[in-house]
Amino acid sequence: MNPRIPPLLPRLLFALALSASLPAPFARAADATAGKGELTTIQDAMKASDAHRRALKAEIEALRVDRARFQAALVDTAKGLQETQAAHAASSAKLAALKTKLDAATRDLAAKRGETARLLAAMQRLGGDPPPAILADPTDLLKAIRAAMTLNGALPPLRARMAALATRLADLAKLRDGVAAETSRLATQQAALDRDRERLAALVAARQSAIAAGDSKVSDETARLADLAKRASDLKDLIARISAGATGASAAIAAAPGPTVAFAAAKAKLRPPVQGAVLRGFGADDGAGGTEQGVSFGAPSGATVTTPCDGKVAFAGPYRQYGRLLILDAGGGYDVVMAGMSSVDVAAGQFVIAGEPVGSMGAGDVPNAASVAVNSNGPVLFVEFRKDGSPVDPAPWWAPASLDKVSG
């Protein structure tokens, strides 16, 4: 006698197959039940948010009196935010890929519902312990023998098809589990992002308001630099004009402290201003018959931009097709240029330390020179290092293993 197939297995697989392709109306009832506690949940969240804001305000007030601690808080918050943003972007990409696979697997199973139902029905009948084939037609021994041979021949292919179906269903279940886990991880990361963004925004606002209150000359210097930007023929000319005009209003701004580490001695110590892949490196073909004079970084939407080094803000504001432009005087004849941001949160004359937040990226929906140059639909930050006005390769300055691989 042929080995029997457990009758419960086909029924179980049949139920799983149907659940993979049919809607779940019970979800609406579950939503209604969950909705009963929604108001309480929202109220609890609002109370927690208010408490968080009060604590944050008290912390910032305590930090105001200590400039070094204040900058350290800015650097730590920005670093944590960048890391969470990178993790969130990676999880989002992973979730999108899982959902694509899940949709494809669900469609494939739904398209084969008829075939699956026939297969399961056949397996159920074969699993019902049929009588010996000889009893089917005792008057015709040849027919009985042929029936037995047919039954023996049909079972292995059916078992193989059933095994394939079970594998597909198991893969589908794994995909669903993966989507659920990644969705939960994203929610946790989003909550952390919201907290870090709120803290960083409060710290930046406090920093800038303190600078504005303490120095009325900042607005005059901002206006002077905006005029220089209008008259400069290119980036090199702008830097030269800024250096030549570093007197008068700019000299009236309080003298900034010097870098902790001289820029020339900071090789292999600097971290990139955003966490993202290098889209095009220094010296690469720029697509216009020349070579790139800086590095283009792909960045997550809304990514926080930090300064890679200590330095004084020489220029901060819009400049032609570059979007928001930031130029840092790093000392020793070195300048760091960053372009492509949607906002810049520092002012001319301000001294910033390595890792301090200076701006943020947009969503990438507004093209600028940085994104157009590398043909990217996402946010792109362009970074140049210059020595006495001429671009230099920034590669020796980046800390080992701090850069993602070139992705295009």
N, C-alpha and C positions, 0 to 999 in steps of 0.2 A: 504494500500500500504506500502511496506517496505521502511524504510528511505533510501534516496538516499546517495550515496557516492560522494563527490565533485569530478567531473571529473579531476580537476587540480592536485589533490593529487597523483593519480597513475602516471601521467606523470612526476611530480616532483621527486617522489621516483625512478622512472625508470632511470631518468637522473642521479640521485645521485649514483645509483647502478652501472651504466656503468662507471661513473667517478672514482669509487673506484677501478676498475679492468683494465681500459684501459690506455695506455700511454698518455702523454700530449705533442703532437708535438709542441704546441704553445710555450713551454718552450724554444725551440731553438731560436725562433724569439725574445723572450724576452731577451735571453742571448746576441744575436747579438746587440740589441738596447742598452743594458747595457754596452756592450763592447766599445761603442763609447766614453764613459766618463771614461773608465778604466785608460787610460794613465794619464789623469788629476788627478785622484784619487791617483795614485801611486806617482806622482810628489809631490802632497800636503803632502802625508804621509812621503816622504823622507825629505821634508823641515821641517816638524814637528819633525821628528826624529833627524835631525841635531841640531835643536834648543834645543831639550831636552838634547842632549849630551853636548852641550856647557854650558848649565845651570848646569848640573851635575858636569862637570869638575870644574866650578867656585865654586860650593858649597863645593866640596871636598878640593880644595885649601884653602878655608876659614876655614874648619874644622881642617886642619892639625896642626894648631898652638895650638889647644885646645884638649888635649888628652881625657879629660872627655866628651866633646861634641862629639868628634869623636866616642868614644865607645857607647855613647847614640844613635847616629845616626845608628850605626851598629845594636844595639839591637832593635830599633824601626823598622828598615827596615826588619830585620829577622823575627820579630813577625808578621808584616803585610804580609810578604811573606808566612809564615807558615799557617796563617789563610786563605789566598787566595788559597794556594795549597790544603788545606783540603776541602774548598768549591768547588773547581774545581773538585777534585776527587769525591765528593758526587754528583755533577751535572753530571759528566761523567757516573757514575753508574746509575743514574736515567734515563739519556738519553738512555743508552743501554737497560734498562728494557722497556722503552716506545717503542723503535724501535722494540724490540722483540714482544711486544703485537700488535703493528701496523702491522707488517709483518704477524703475525698469523691471525689477523682479515681480512686483505686484501686477504690472500690466501683462507680463509674460504668463503668470499663473492664471490671471483672469481670462486671457485669450484661449487658454487650454481647459476651461472649466468643463466643457462637454466631454472632451477626451478623458479628463481626470475622473469625471463621474462614471463613465463607462468602465474605466480601468478598476475603480474601487468596487463597482457592482460585480464585476467579473471575479475579483479577488474574494469578495464576500461569498459568492456562490461556490467557488472552489474551496473556500475555507469551511464549508458546511458539512464536511465529511460525507461525500457522495458514496453510494453503494458501489460494489465492484462492477466494472464495466460488463462482465459476462451476464449480469442479470438484466441489463437494459434490453436485450433482445435475444432470449435463450434459443430462439428458433434459427438464429443465423450466427453461428460461431465466428465467421469471418468479419461480420459487422462489429461484433463485440471486440474482437482483437484490434480492428482498425480504430474503434472509439477509444480504447485504452491507449493506443499509440498516440492518437491525437492529443489526449489529455496529458500524457507524459511530455509531449513536445511543446504544449502550450504553457505549462507551468514555469519553466526557466525564463522565457522572455517576459512573462507577466511579473515574475519576481524581480527581474532586472529593472523593469519600468517602475515598479513600486519602490524599489530602492532609490532610483533617480528622483522620484517624486518626494520621498522622505528627505533626501538631501536638499532639494530645493526649498522645502518647507523649513528645514533646520537653518539654512542660510538666511531665509526671510526672517526668521525669529531672531537670529543674531544681528541682522541689520536693524531691526526694530529696537532691540536692546541697545545697540550702538547709538542710534538716533536719540533715544531717551537719555542715555548717559551724557552725551555731548550737549544736549539741550540743557540738562541740569548744570553741567559745568559752565556753560555760557551764562546762565542766570547768575551763578555765583560770581563769575568774573565781572559781569555787568554791574552788580552791586558794589564790588570793590572799585571798579572804574568810577562809578558815580561818586563814591566817598572821596577817592583821591582827587578827582577833578574839582570837587567842591572845595577841598582843603587847599589845593594848588591855586585855584582862582582867588580865594580869600587871601592867601599869602602874597600873591602877585599884586592884587589890588592894594593891600596894605603897603607893600614895598613902593609902588609907584606913587601912592598918595603922600607917603613920607618924603619922597624925593621932591615932588612938586611943591609941597608945603615948605620944604627947607631951602629951596633954591628957585627964585622967581626968574632966573636967567635961562632956565631950561627951555621955556617956550620960545625965547628969542633965538637960541641956538638951533632949535628945530626949524624955525622959519628960515634961518640963514642956510642951513643944509638943504632944505627943499629948493631954494633958489639955485644953489650949486648944482643940484641934480638936474634942473631944467637946462642949465647951460653946458653941462658936461657932454662931450661928444661920445664917450664910451665909458666902460667901467674903469679902465686904467686912468683915463682923464679925470673921472670923478674922484678916485683915490688921490691923485696928484693934487687936485684942487683942495680937497679936504686937508691934506698934509700942509700945503702951502698957506692955508687960511686958518691954521690952528692957533690963532691969536685972537685978541679982542674978546668977543662974546664967549668963545669957547674957553679962553683963558680965565674968564671970570667964574667959570664953573669950578667948584672945589676940586683941588688936586686929588686925583685918584691914587690909591695905593698901587704899588707895583706888583707884578705877577709873583706868585710864590716860587714858581720854577720858570727860569728863562725859557722862552719858546724854543730856542735853538737846542736846549738841553732836554727838551720834553719828548724826544723821539722814542717811539715804542711805548708811550705812556697815555696817549690821548684816546678818548672814546668818541665814536661818531655821534653827531648831534641828533640822529634819529635811529631807531632800530628798524632796519629794512635791508633789502638786497641791494647790492651795487648793480645798477642797471647799465652804467657805462663808466669806465675808469679813465684816469688821466692818461693822455697820449693816444687814446683810441680814435679811430676814424669818426669825425663828427658828422659825416654824411654830406658835407658841403665843401669837400676838397681840403679840409684842414684837420687838425687834431684837437681833441678835447683838452682844455686847460684846467679842468677840475674833475670832480667826481659827482655822478648823479645817483642819488639814493631813492629807491622806491620806499614809500612810507604808508602806514595805515591811515585811513581817513581820520582827520582830526588829531593826528599824532602830535605829541608835545615835542618841541624842538629845544634842545639845550646847547649851551656853548661848549665846544670841545676843550677850551683853554681859558685861562685867566686873561682878562684884557679890558680895555676901555672902549665903550661904544663910540665909534667914530661917525657912524651914519646909521639911521634907523628910519625906514619909511618906504613908500612906493618909489620905484624907479623903472620907468618905461615898461617894456614887456616882461620884466623880470618878476613882477608881482612885488610883494614886500621884500625889501633888501636890507640886510644887516651887514655892516662892516665893523670888525673888531680890530683895534690896534693892539696887537699882542706884544709889542715891544721889540727892540732890536731890529727894526726895519721890517718886521713881519706883520702882515694883515691877513685876517681870515674873513672871507666873503661867503655869505649864505643867502641864496635867493630861491624864491618859489613858495614862501610862506603866505598864508592867508591873513595872518596877524602877527605883529611884532609888539612885544610887551615891555620893551625897554626904551630908554631915551638917550639921546646923544649926551656924552659926558659921563654917563653912568659906568661904574666899574663892576664887572661881573666875574664870578669865579667858575672854574671848570665844573660842568654839570648843572649849572644854574639855568632854569627855564627862561627862554628869551622870546618864544613865540609858539605858534602852532600851525599845522598844515590844514588845508581845506579838505573838501571832499573829492577834489580832482575834476569837478564838473566844469570848472572855468580854466581853459588852457592858458598856460604862460610859457615863457621861453624855455624854462626847465623841462616841462612835460612835452612840449612840442619837439624839442631837440632829440629826445629819445623815443618819440612816438608812443607815449604812454597815456592811457586813459585815467590813470590814478594819480594821486599826489606825488610830486617829485621834488626833492630838495637838492639844489645844486650847491656844491661847496668848493671853494677855491682857497688855496694857500698862496700868498704872494710875498716875495722878498724884494724890497725896494721897488715895488710896483710890477714885478714880473712874476708870472705863475711858476710855482714849483710843484713837483710831484708830492702829494701829501702821504703817499704810502708809507714812508719811513716813520711817520709820526703816530700812525694808528697802533694801538695796543694789539699784541698777537691774539688771534682768534676772536677779535671784536667785530669783524666784518663778515656779513653773509656772502656766499658765493655769488659771482656775477651771474645774473639770470637772463641776460639778453644784451 
